Amino acid sequence: MAVRATDGTRSGGRGSATWLALTAGLLLTGLALMAVSPGTALAQTAPVYTQAALSGNYYGATSTTRNGGGAYEDVAMNTAPGQLVCASAWVRTQYPATGASGSFVVWLIGGGAGEGGRATYSGLGNLGNWSELQTCTEATVDHSAVRIQFYPSSGSPTVDMDDVDVHSSLAVDGGFEAGGGWAKYPGTNTNFSDYGPSSGALARSGSHFGATNTNSPGGGIYQDVAMKTSPGQVVCGSAWVRTEGAATGASGSFVLWLTGGTSDQGKAAYSGLGNGSDWTELHTCVEATRSHTGLRIQFYPSSGSPTVEIDDVDVHASLAPNGGFEYGSGPWGTYPNTNSSYDAYATNQVTGPSPPIVTTPVPTPVPVPRGRHALKVKLYLSWTWRDAITRLDRAKAGSLPGRARLAMQCRGRGCPRHSKMSATGARHVRRLLGRLRGRRYRAGDVLRVAVTAPGYGPERAQVTFRYGRVPLAKLVPR
């Protein structure tokens, strides 16, 4: 059986669609078969790969044969109750192996008992297939140091590490562990709770998370932080959100305000949130266009929306002046002795010819076996692309068994941050596919898709994103 994707043109920017027939009983043993007589030698030239760092020229690598082994470093840092420390790192498996597993942990040590946040990893790719890890931990007692530690699984292939970033958040009680810092907006019918282990639901990190809903427009929760900002200074924030309990579809916005005088704001809207382990990360920035004396961090759930749960609120000031280009054109400038241009532009409407991106889906059907236990599912993916960037315009599935499960995971440097998703049940699968619309991928990324259902064999496929061409889709061995 062949899996093909048809591209309607040779020029870049042509849109296409790909049909993946996920069918039970199919086993691919390779992309090519060759009959070779005994003793016949095949002359081959081994390919040469560059095992480059994610950035710069060097990267770290660690492995262990003992549980608890790995690499670490300690940094002197005083933290008080309610202070949130967040960390990120990029990891991959050292070539030629794949599948490295383990965890990345940031510990608060010295003083009281150690407190930590953990991000686990497994099934890592190699070469350019870096994966980002993120975790946070909040102090509930005083500490005097931070320990940053990689714990590769005992006997796992070597893991490569690069671009480890650790910083303290400006948000007080951003992990909701200390039970303070947040308040309901005055004069609104708003509910707010700080949930711990007794809730029966898992936090994204630590053991606590916040939850809020409102019946009042403009209701929600907030906190004010004393912070002086001057024109051109940028403040950025992130938070992880989901819908409470068995409900789905929470909506609203996450906003950063620079206060004291006329306010400036940055907003990240959310909608259609999942639940359980299906956390969604929000990002926004705000740039001061005048002097301010305070920072307000605020969540506005939509009036009547299902309860939104919140964790790991991380806010920090950028070191790049005028990084949002809101305060004129300076201090940016063109590099000396180069034929370059630069200016800062306000939001505006433009007219003219359409961009060279065509969205004419061309489905590629794959024959579906009629086997007795065949899992006859068609997954329709419609793409547009330009140069190295490919966008998913539409995703839908054919008929599904009632208990079918769809899992999707992207690996590669250009993958969306929330790159691992799954859903069980036909209705939830279709809802997940709807949330994928507009996601962007970069050439070299690989999207892996798996469909399972009780009584059927699991089926897997992968989509490889290419430069200026339709993504390449193929079924992979079970």
C-alpha positions as CSV (number, residue, x, y, z in Angstrom):
1,M,0.0,0.0,0.0
2,A,1.3,3.4,-0.9
3,V,0.7,6.7,0.9
4,R,0.9,9.7,-1.3
5,A,0.3,13.4,-1.1
6,T,-0.5,15.2,-4.3
7,D,0.9,18.7,-4.9
8,G,-0.9,20.6,-7.6
9,T,2.0,22.8,-8.6
10,R,5.7,23.1,-8.6
11,S,5.9,26.6,-7.3
12,G,6.0,27.4,-3.5
13,G,2.9,28.5,-1.7
14,R,0.5,25.9,-3.2
15,G,-2.0,24.5,-0.7
16,S,-3.0,20.8,-0.5
17,A,-4.6,18.3,1.7
18,T,-3.5,14.9,2.8
19,W,-5.7,11.8,3.5
20,L,-4.3,9.4,6.1
21,A,-6.1,6.1,6.1
22,L,-5.5,4.6,9.5
23,T,-6.3,0.9,9.1
24,A,-5.9,-2.1,11.3
25,G,-3.7,-5.0,10.1
26,L,-1.3,-2.8,8.1
27,L,2.4,-3.3,8.8
28,L,5.1,-1.4,6.8
29,T,8.5,-3.0,6.9
30,G,10.2,-0.2,5.0
31,L,9.9,2.3,2.2
32,A,11.7,0.0,-0.3
33,L,12.2,-3.7,-0.6
34,M,15.2,-5.2,-2.4
35,A,15.9,-8.9,-3.1
36,V,19.6,-9.6,-2.7
37,S,21.3,-12.9,-3.4
38,P,23.5,-14.5,-0.7
39,G,26.9,-12.9,-0.6
40,T,25.9,-9.9,-2.6
41,A,27.5,-6.7,-1.3
42,L,25.7,-3.4,-1.6
43,A,27.9,-0.4,-2.0
44,Q,26.6,2.5,0.0
45,T,27.9,5.9,1.2
46,A,27.0,6.7,4.8
47,P,25.2,10.0,5.1
48,V,26.9,12.8,7.1
49,Y,24.9,14.7,9.7
50,T,25.7,17.9,11.7
51,Q,24.8,17.5,15.3
52,A,24.5,21.2,16.0
53,A,23.6,23.1,19.2
54,L,20.2,24.6,19.4
55,S,22.0,28.0,19.7
56,G,25.6,28.9,19.9
57,N,28.3,26.2,19.3
58,Y,28.1,24.0,22.3
59,Y,25.5,21.9,24.2
60,G,25.4,19.7,27.2
61,A,24.9,15.9,27.4
62,T,24.4,13.5,30.2
63,S,23.5,9.8,30.9
64,T,23.5,7.5,33.9
65,T,23.3,3.9,35.0
66,R,21.9,4.7,38.4
67,N,18.6,6.1,39.5
68,G,19.0,9.7,40.6
69,G,22.1,10.3,38.5
70,G,22.5,13.1,36.0
71,A,23.8,16.6,35.9
72,Y,23.0,19.6,38.1
73,E,24.1,23.1,39.2
74,D,23.3,25.2,42.3
75,V,22.7,28.9,42.2
76,A,22.5,31.2,45.2
77,M,19.1,32.8,45.3
78,N,16.9,33.9,48.2
79,T,13.2,33.0,47.8
80,A,10.3,33.8,50.2
81,P,6.9,32.2,50.5
82,G,4.8,32.9,47.4
83,Q,7.7,33.5,45.1
84,L,7.5,31.5,41.9
85,V,10.6,30.3,40.0
86,C,10.2,29.0,36.4
87,A,12.6,27.1,34.2
88,S,12.8,25.8,30.6
89,A,15.3,23.8,28.7
90,W,15.6,22.2,25.2
91,V,16.5,18.5,25.0
92,R,17.0,15.7,22.4
93,T,18.6,12.3,22.1
94,Q,22.3,12.1,21.2
95,Y,22.7,10.7,17.7
96,P,22.4,8.0,16.4
97,A,20.0,6.8,19.2
98,T,16.4,8.0,19.8
99,G,14.0,7.6,22.7
100,A,15.9,9.3,25.6
101,S,13.7,9.7,28.7
102,G,14.0,11.3,32.1
103,S,13.1,14.5,33.9
104,F,14.1,18.1,34.3
105,V,13.7,19.5,37.8
106,V,14.1,23.0,39.4
107,W,14.6,22.7,43.2
108,L,14.4,25.4,45.9
109,I,16.9,24.3,48.5
110,G,18.5,25.7,51.7
111,G,16.4,26.6,54.7
112,G,13.2,24.6,54.8
113,A,12.5,21.3,53.1
114,G,13.3,21.3,49.4
115,E,10.5,22.1,47.0
116,G,10.6,21.4,43.3
117,G,8.9,21.5,39.9
118,R,9.4,18.7,37.4
119,A,9.0,18.3,33.6
120,T,9.3,14.7,32.3
121,Y,10.4,13.7,28.8
122,S,10.4,10.5,26.8
123,G,10.7,9.3,23.2
124,L,13.0,12.2,22.2
125,G,14.2,12.5,18.7
126,N,17.7,13.4,17.6
127,L,19.7,15.9,15.5
128,G,17.4,18.9,14.8
129,N,14.4,17.4,16.7
130,W,14.8,19.4,19.9
131,S,11.9,19.4,22.4
132,E,11.2,22.2,25.0
133,L,10.6,21.4,28.6
134,Q,9.0,23.9,31.0
135,T,8.3,23.7,34.8
136,C,7.8,26.0,37.8
137,T,8.0,25.7,41.5
138,E,6.7,28.0,44.2
139,A,8.3,28.6,47.6
140,T,6.1,27.9,50.6
141,V,9.0,28.6,53.1
142,D,12.3,30.6,52.8
143,H,15.1,29.2,50.7
144,S,18.6,30.3,49.9
145,A,19.4,28.6,46.6
146,V,18.0,27.1,43.4
147,R,19.2,23.7,42.1
148,I,18.7,23.0,38.4
149,Q,18.9,19.2,37.7
150,F,18.6,16.8,34.8
151,Y,17.7,13.2,35.8
152,P,18.1,10.9,32.7
153,S,16.4,7.5,33.2
154,S,18.9,4.8,34.2
155,G,20.2,3.1,31.1
156,S,18.4,5.6,28.8
157,P,20.2,6.9,25.7
158,T,22.3,10.0,26.3
159,V,20.2,13.2,26.4
160,D,21.6,16.5,24.9
161,M,20.6,19.8,26.6
162,D,20.8,23.4,25.6
163,D,19.4,26.9,26.4
164,V,18.5,26.3,30.1
165,D,16.6,29.4,31.3
166,V,15.7,29.9,35.0
167,H,14.1,33.1,36.4
168,S,11.9,34.4,39.2
169,S,8.3,35.6,38.3
170,L,7.0,39.0,39.3
171,A,3.6,37.4,40.0
172,V,3.0,36.8,43.7
173,D,1.7,33.2,44.4
174,G,1.8,32.5,40.7
175,G,1.5,28.8,41.4
176,F,-1.3,29.2,44.0
177,E,0.7,27.3,46.6
178,A,0.9,30.0,49.3
179,G,-2.8,30.9,49.3
180,G,-2.3,34.7,48.9
181,G,-1.8,37.4,46.4
182,W,-5.0,37.0,44.3
183,A,-8.3,38.7,44.9
184,K,-11.8,38.9,43.2
185,Y,-12.4,42.0,41.3
186,P,-14.5,44.4,43.4
187,G,-18.1,44.9,42.7
188,T,-18.5,41.8,40.5
189,N,-20.2,38.5,41.1
190,T,-17.0,36.5,40.9
191,N,-16.1,33.1,42.4
192,F,-12.5,32.2,43.2
193,S,-10.9,29.1,44.9
194,D,-7.4,27.9,45.6
195,Y,-7.6,24.1,45.1
196,G,-5.1,21.6,46.7
197,P,-4.6,17.9,46.7
198,S,-8.0,17.3,48.3
199,S,-9.7,18.5,45.1
200,G,-8.8,15.2,43.4
201,A,-7.5,17.1,40.4
202,L,-3.8,17.5,39.6
203,A,-2.1,20.8,39.3
204,R,0.2,21.5,36.4
205,S,3.1,21.9,38.9
206,G,3.2,21.7,42.7
207,S,0.0,20.7,44.4
208,H,-2.3,23.8,44.1
209,F,-4.0,25.7,41.3
210,G,-6.5,28.5,41.1
211,A,-10.1,28.5,39.7
212,T,-12.5,31.3,38.9
213,N,-15.8,32.1,37.1
214,T,-18.1,35.1,37.0
215,N,-21.5,36.2,36.0
216,S,-20.4,39.8,35.7
217,P,-18.7,41.3,32.6
218,G,-15.3,42.4,33.7
219,G,-15.3,40.0,36.7
220,G,-12.5,37.6,37.5
221,I,-9.3,37.7,39.7
222,Y,-6.3,40.0,39.8
223,Q,-3.3,41.2,41.7
224,D,-1.4,44.4,41.8
225,V,2.4,44.5,42.0
226,A,4.5,47.7,42.7
227,M,6.7,48.2,39.6
228,K,8.1,51.3,38.0
229,T,8.3,51.2,34.2
230,S,9.5,53.9,31.8
231,P,8.6,54.4,28.1
232,G,9.8,51.6,26.0
233,Q,10.0,49.0,28.8
234,V,8.4,45.6,28.0
235,V,6.7,43.3,30.5
236,C,5.8,39.8,29.3
237,G,3.7,37.1,31.0
238,S,2.5,33.5,30.5
239,A,0.0,31.3,32.3
240,W,-1.5,27.8,31.9
241,V,-5.2,27.3,31.8
242,R,-7.9,24.6,31.4
243,T,-11.6,24.0,32.0
244,E,-12.6,22.7,35.4
245,G,-13.9,19.1,35.9
246,A,-15.6,17.3,33.1
247,A,-16.7,20.5,31.4
248,T,-14.9,21.9,28.3
249,G,-15.0,25.2,26.5
250,A,-13.9,27.8,29.1
251,S,-13.2,31.2,27.5
252,G,-12.0,34.6,28.5
253,S,-8.7,36.5,28.6
254,F,-5.4,37.0,30.4
255,V,-4.3,40.6,30.6
256,L,-1.3,42.5,31.8
257,W,-1.9,46.2,32.8
258,L,0.7,48.9,33.4
259,T,-1.0,51.1,35.9
260,G,-0.4,54.5,37.6
261,G,-1.4,57.2,35.1
262,T,-3.0,56.2,31.8
263,S,-2.8,52.4,31.5
264,D,-1.2,50.3,28.8
265,Q,-2.3,46.7,28.3
266,G,-1.4,43.4,26.7
267,K,-4.1,40.7,26.3
268,A,-4.2,37.0,25.5
269,A,-7.7,35.6,24.7
270,Y,-8.6,31.9,25.2
271,S,-11.6,29.8,24.2
272,G,-12.6,26.1,23.8
273,L,-10.3,25.0,26.6
274,G,-9.9,21.3,27.3
275,N,-9.8,19.7,30.8
276,G,-7.8,17.2,32.9
277,S,-4.2,17.1,31.6
278,D,-5.1,19.3,28.6
279,W,-3.5,22.5,29.8
280,T,-3.1,25.4,27.3
281,E,-0.4,28.0,27.6
282,L,-1.2,31.7,27.2
283,H,1.4,34.5,26.3
284,T,1.1,38.2,26.1
285,C,3.4,41.3,26.5
286,V,2.7,45.0,27.2
287,E,5.1,47.9,26.5
288,A,5.0,51.2,28.4
289,T,4.4,54.2,26.3
290,R,4.7,56.5,29.3
291,S,5.9,56.1,32.9
292,H,4.0,53.8,35.3
293,T,4.2,52.9,38.9
294,G,2.4,49.5,39.0
295,L,1.6,46.2,37.3
296,R,-1.8,44.5,37.4
297,I,-2.1,40.8,36.4
298,Q,-5.7,39.9,35.7
299,F,-7.8,37.0,34.5
300,Y,-11.2,37.8,32.9
301,P,-13.3,34.7,32.5
302,S,-16.2,35.3,30.1
303,S,-19.5,35.9,31.8
304,G,-21.3,32.6,32.2
305,S,-18.4,30.6,30.9
306,P,-17.4,27.3,32.6
307,T,-14.9,27.7,35.4
308,V,-11.3,28.2,34.3
309,E,-8.4,26.7,36.2
310,I,-5.1,28.5,36.3
311,D,-1.5,27.6,37.2
312,D,2.1,28.8,36.8
313,V,1.5,32.5,36.2
314,D,4.9,33.7,35.1
315,V,5.5,37.5,34.6
316,H,8.9,39.1,33.9
317,A,10.4,42.3,32.5
318,S,12.3,42.2,29.2
319,L,15.8,43.6,28.9
320,A,15.1,44.8,25.3
321,P,14.0,48.5,25.2
322,N,11.1,49.2,22.9
323,G,10.8,45.4,22.2
324,G,7.2,45.9,21.2
325,F,8.0,48.9,18.9
326,E,5.3,50.9,20.7
327,Y,7.5,53.9,21.7
328,G,8.7,55.3,18.4
329,S,11.5,53.8,16.4
330,G,14.4,54.1,18.8
331,P,16.7,52.8,20.2
332,W,16.6,50.4,17.2
333,G,18.6,51.4,14.1
334,T,20.1,50.0,10.9
335,Y,23.5,48.4,11.2
336,P,26.3,50.7,10.1
337,N,27.7,50.4,6.5
338,T,24.9,48.1,5.3
339,N,22.3,48.9,2.8
340,S,19.4,48.5,5.3
341,S,16.1,50.2,6.1
342,Y,14.1,50.3,9.3
343,D,11.1,52.1,10.8
344,A,8.3,51.4,13.2
345,Y,4.7,51.2,11.8
346,A,1.3,51.5,13.4
347,T,-1.3,48.9,12.8
348,N,-2.9,49.6,9.4
349,Q,-4.9,48.1,6.5
350,V,-3.3,47.4,3.2
351,T,-4.6,46.7,-0.3
352,G,-3.0,45.0,-3.2
353,P,-2.5,41.6,-4.7
354,S,-3.2,38.5,-2.6
355,P,-0.2,36.9,-0.9
356,P,1.2,33.9,-2.8
357,I,-0.6,31.4,-0.7
358,V,-3.3,29.2,-2.3
359,T,-5.7,27.2,-0.3
360,T,-7.2,24.7,-2.7
361,P,-7.3,21.4,-0.9
362,V,-6.4,18.3,-3.0
363,P,-7.4,15.2,-1.1
364,T,-5.3,12.1,-1.5
365,P,-7.4,9.0,-0.7
366,V,-5.6,5.9,0.5
367,P,-7.4,2.5,0.0
368,V,-8.9,1.2,3.2
369,P,-8.7,-2.6,3.8
370,R,-11.9,-4.5,4.2
371,G,-10.4,-6.7,7.0
372,R,-12.7,-8.0,9.6
373,H,-11.0,-5.9,12.4
374,A,-10.0,-2.9,10.2
375,L,-10.2,0.4,12.0
376,K,-11.7,2.3,9.0
377,V,-10.9,5.9,9.9
378,K,-10.0,8.7,7.6
379,L,-8.2,11.8,8.9
380,Y,-8.4,14.8,6.6
381,L,-5.7,17.5,7.0
382,S,-5.7,20.6,4.8
383,W,-2.5,22.7,4.6
384,T,-1.2,25.9,3.2
385,W,2.5,26.7,3.2
386,R,5.0,29.4,2.3
387,D,8.8,28.7,2.3
388,A,9.6,27.0,5.7
389,I,6.2,27.6,7.4
390,T,3.2,25.3,6.9
391,R,-0.2,26.1,8.5
392,L,-2.9,23.6,9.2
393,D,-6.1,25.2,7.8
394,R,-8.6,22.3,8.5
395,A,-8.6,19.0,10.2
396,K,-11.5,16.5,10.4
397,A,-12.1,12.8,10.8
398,G,-14.5,10.4,9.1
399,S,-16.6,7.9,11.1
400,L,-15.1,6.8,14.4
401,P,-15.9,4.1,16.9
402,G,-17.5,5.6,20.0
403,R,-14.4,4.8,22.2
404,A,-11.8,5.7,19.6
405,R,-8.7,7.6,20.9
406,L,-6.7,10.1,18.8
407,A,-3.2,11.2,20.0
408,M,-1.1,13.7,18.2
409,Q,2.5,14.8,19.0
410,C,4.8,17.2,17.2
411,R,8.6,17.0,17.4
412,G,10.9,19.6,16.1
413,R,12.1,23.1,16.8
414,G,9.2,24.8,15.1
415,C,6.4,22.9,16.8
416,P,3.6,24.8,18.7
417,R,4.2,25.1,22.4
418,H,1.2,22.9,23.2
419,S,2.5,20.1,20.9
420,K,1.1,17.0,22.5
421,M,-2.7,16.5,22.5
422,S,-5.1,13.6,22.8
423,A,-8.8,12.9,23.1
424,T,-11.1,9.9,23.6
425,G,-14.5,9.5,22.2
426,A,-15.8,10.6,18.8
427,R,-17.2,13.9,20.0
428,H,-14.0,14.9,21.9
429,V,-11.8,13.8,19.0
430,R,-13.7,16.1,16.6
431,R,-13.4,19.0,19.2
432,L,-9.7,18.4,19.4
433,L,-9.3,18.6,15.6
434,G,-11.2,21.8,15.6
435,R,-8.7,23.4,18.0
436,L,-5.8,22.6,15.7
437,R,-6.9,25.1,13.1
438,G,-4.3,27.7,12.4
439,R,-1.4,25.9,14.0
440,R,2.0,26.6,12.4
441,Y,4.9,24.2,11.8
442,R,8.4,24.6,10.4
443,A,10.2,22.5,7.8
444,G,11.8,19.5,9.5
445,D,9.1,19.2,12.2
446,V,7.3,15.8,12.4
447,L,3.7,15.4,13.4
448,R,2.9,11.9,14.7
449,V,-0.7,10.6,14.8
450,A,-2.1,7.5,16.4
451,V,-5.7,6.1,16.5
452,T,-6.7,3.3,18.8
453,A,-10.0,1.7,19.7
454,P,-11.0,-1.3,21.8
455,G,-11.0,-4.4,19.7
456,Y,-8.9,-2.9,16.9
457,G,-5.2,-2.9,16.3
458,P,-3.5,0.5,16.8
459,E,-2.7,2.5,13.7
460,R,0.0,5.2,13.4
461,A,1.0,7.7,10.7
462,Q,3.4,10.7,10.5
463,V,3.5,13.9,8.6
464,T,6.9,15.4,7.8
465,F,6.9,19.1,7.0
466,R,9.1,20.2,4.1
467,Y,10.4,23.5,2.7
468,G,8.0,25.0,0.1
469,R,6.2,21.7,-0.5
470,V,3.1,19.8,0.6
471,P,3.8,17.9,3.9
472,L,4.8,14.2,3.3
473,A,2.4,11.8,4.9
474,K,2.9,8.1,5.4
475,L,1.7,5.2,7.6
476,V,4.3,3.9,10.0
477,P,4.8,0.4,11.5
478,R,2.7,-0.5,14.6
